[in-house]
Amino acid sequence: GGSVEAQVEVTPMIQLRGGYNYFQYGADDSYDDIEYDGDLDLSTLGAFIDFRPFSNAFIITGGAYFGEKTLALAAAPGQTFQIGGQTYNSAQVGALSAGVDLDDTAPFAGLGWDSTFQGNGNIGFKFLVGAMFTGTPQVNLTSTGGTLSNDGAFQTQLGAEERNLQADINAYEIYPVVQTGLTFRF
């Protein structure tokens, strides 16, 4: 992913930072014994306060990311599916997909090294590590185009599978964040 930020030094120990961040990640994974192709998209604005407790380049930072954070899962075609305790084939299920939404506001905490306002040069270096707290993901599992996609009994099983998938994904409330880059001071 990438990030473009602007920052201003309020005092030698405090700086304010804001920017736009974009991250996209694709991964294949299995949830509740169903293989999915997944795409994570984060397109956010960020606002942060950086604190320099030792009056050098070491910073402790806090703030938040604002904006859309989604995970799209599509079940790999051609497999049999265990949905809610029942076995179904691809023709019965059709296209099985899940949309996973994360909170629009995600607090962030981290620490690192930022030499932007240190020394006399215009070029600086930044390295931050931290965590974005995205909240509990909300899952919406759907089946379209299958012979049973509109069947009431199948929809009941699909609801049970959605709850199982929700339980698997609930653990992903915290995302690691690593930033590294060059800075330019005007």
Buried (B, 14 or more C-beta within 10 A) or exposed (E): BEBEBEBEBEEEEEBBBEBBBEBEEEEEEEBBEBBBBBEBBBBBEBEBBBBBEEEEBBBBBBBBBBBEBBBBBEBEEEBEBBBBEBEBEBEBBBBBBBBBBBBBBBBBBBBBBBBBBBEEEEEBBBBBEBBBBBBEBEBEBBBEEBEBBEBEEBBEBBEBBBEBBBEBBEEBBEBEBEBEBEBEBE
